[in-house]
Amino acid sequence: MQQNTITRVEHIVIQHEDATGFPYATRLYFCVHLLPDLIKVLSNQVGDLVAQMERRCATAKSMLEQLEGLEAHIAASRDPLVKDPPR
């Protein structure tokens, strides 16, 4: 008796349709079938984002080095004891 009840409940859940109009089992199949493609797309997007961040970090580091060099040059030009400013 217990097993028949579970089978009927499972049948009702599998046949249940929601706002999409597709039975649960069909939606589940689509999700499982499309999951690898979704993961691949998300992985590519994360890879692109990481590459962008690495480029931005390299640009920021370069700009910081240029600013530090400029600051040293300006400081050296103001100091009368230093003859040759660092380059």
C-alpha positions in Angstrom: 0.0 0.0 0.0 2.8 2.4 0.9 4.6 1.8 -2.4 1.4 2.5 -4.5 1.0 5.8 -2.7 4.5 6.8 -3.5 4.1 5.8 -7.1 0.9 7.9 -7.4 2.6 10.9 -5.8 5.6 10.6 -8.1 3.3 10.3 -11.1 1.5 13.5 -10.1 4.7 15.4 -9.5 6.2 14.3 -12.9 3.0 15.2 -14.7 2.6 18.5 -13.0 2.8 21.5 -15.3 3.7 25.0 -14.2 3.5 28.4 -15.9 6.0 27.1 -18.6 3.4 24.5 -19.8 6.1 21.7 -19.7 5.8 18.8 -17.3 8.4 18.6 -14.6 10.3 15.7 -16.1 10.6 17.6 -19.4 11.9 20.7 -17.7 14.4 18.6 -15.7 15.6 16.9 -18.9 16.1 20.3 -20.6 18.0 21.6 -17.6 20.3 18.6 -17.4 20.7 18.6 -21.2 21.7 22.3 -21.3 23.7 22.4 -18.1 27.1 21.6 -19.8 26.6 24.4 -22.4 25.6 26.8 -19.6 28.7 26.0 -17.6 30.9 26.4 -20.6 29.5 29.8 -21.4 29.8 30.9 -17.8 33.4 29.6 -17.6 34.3 31.6 -20.7 32.8 34.7 -19.3 34.7 34.3 -16.0 37.9 33.7 -18.0 37.3 36.9 -20.0 36.6 38.8 -16.8 39.8 37.6 -15.2 41.8 38.6 -18.3 40.3 42.1 -18.2 41.2 42.4 -14.5 44.7 41.3 -15.2 45.1 43.9 -18.0 43.7 46.6 -15.7 46.1 45.6 -12.9 49.1 45.7 -15.3 47.9 49.1 -16.6 47.5 50.4 -13.0 51.0 49.1 -12.0 52.6 50.8 -15.1 50.8 54.1 -14.3 51.9 53.9 -10.7 55.5 53.4 -11.7 55.3 56.4 -14.1 53.8 58.6 -11.4 56.5 57.5 -8.9 59.2 58.3 -11.4 57.6 61.7 -12.1 57.3 62.4 -8.4 61.0 61.5 -7.8 62.0 63.7 -10.7 60.0 66.7 -9.4 61.4 66.1 -5.8 64.9 66.0 -7.1 64.5 69.1 -9.2 63.4 71.0 -6.0 66.3 69.7 -3.9 69.3 71.9 -4.5 71.7 69.3 -3.1 70.9 66.7 -5.8 72.7 67.4 -9.1 71.3 64.6 -11.3 67.7 63.6 -10.8 66.9 59.9 -11.0 65.4 58.7 -14.2 
